[in-house]
Amino acid sequence: MAHTVDSISIRGLRKAHLSQLAFYIEWHMHECSYYGPKDQFDKRHKDLEEFAVRLLAIVDDEDARTPIVRKGKT
C-alpha cells in the first residue's frame, strides 16, 4: 500500500534527537555518495540541508522546548 506523506510529526523527539538528525544530514553531505538520479538527489539533499539548518536553530535555542509525551498518550 502506498502512503502519501505531507507532514511528519516530531512528537517524542527531543533536542538531542534533532541535533543527531542534523549531524547525519551534514555528515552525508561530506561523504559525497548518492543514489538515484544525481540531479534529483541533489535537490532532495538541498531541501534536507535547509531542514538541518532549521533543526539546529531549534537545538541552539536555549528557550526551545519539545513537548513531553507520556507513554500511552497521543
C-alpha positions in Angstrom: 0.0 0.0 0.0 1.4 3.4 -0.9 1.4 6.2 1.6 1.3 9.9 0.9 3.4 12.0 3.4 2.8 15.7 3.5 3.9 16.1 7.1 5.7 14.1 9.8 5.2 14.6 13.5 8.3 15.0 15.6 6.3 14.1 18.7 8.5 12.2 21.2 11.8 13.6 19.7 14.0 15.7 22.0 16.5 18.4 21.1 19.2 15.7 21.2 17.3 13.7 18.5 17.1 16.8 16.3 20.8 17.5 16.8 21.7 14.0 15.8 19.5 14.1 12.7 21.1 17.4 11.6 24.5 15.8 12.1 23.5 12.8 9.9 22.5 15.2 7.2 25.7 17.2 7.5 27.8 14.1 7.6 26.2 12.7 4.4 27.0 16.0 2.7 30.7 15.4 3.2 30.5 11.7 2.4 29.9 12.5 -1.3 27.8 9.4 -2.1 24.4 9.4 -3.6 21.7 7.1 -5.0 19.3 7.5 -7.9 19.5 10.3 -10.5 22.1 12.8 -9.2 20.0 15.9 -10.0 17.1 14.6 -8.0 19.3 13.5 -5.2 21.0 17.0 -5.1 17.6 18.7 -4.9 16.4 16.5 -2.0 19.8 17.0 -0.3 19.5 20.8 -0.6 16.0 20.6 0.9 17.4 18.4 3.8 20.3 20.8 4.3 17.8 23.7 4.8 15.8 21.5 7.2 19.0 20.7 9.1 19.7 24.5 9.5 16.2 24.9 10.9 16.7 21.9 13.3 20.0 23.4 14.5 18.3 26.7 15.2 15.9 24.9 17.5 18.7 22.9 19.1 20.7 26.1 19.7 17.8 28.0 21.2 18.0 27.6 24.9 14.3 28.6 25.3 13.2 25.9 22.8 11.3 23.0 24.3 9.8 19.9 22.9 6.6 18.6 24.5 6.7 15.8 27.0 4.9 12.8 25.7 3.7 10.3 28.2 3.6 6.6 27.3 0.2 5.6 26.1 -0.9 9.2 25.4 -1.3 10.6 21.9 
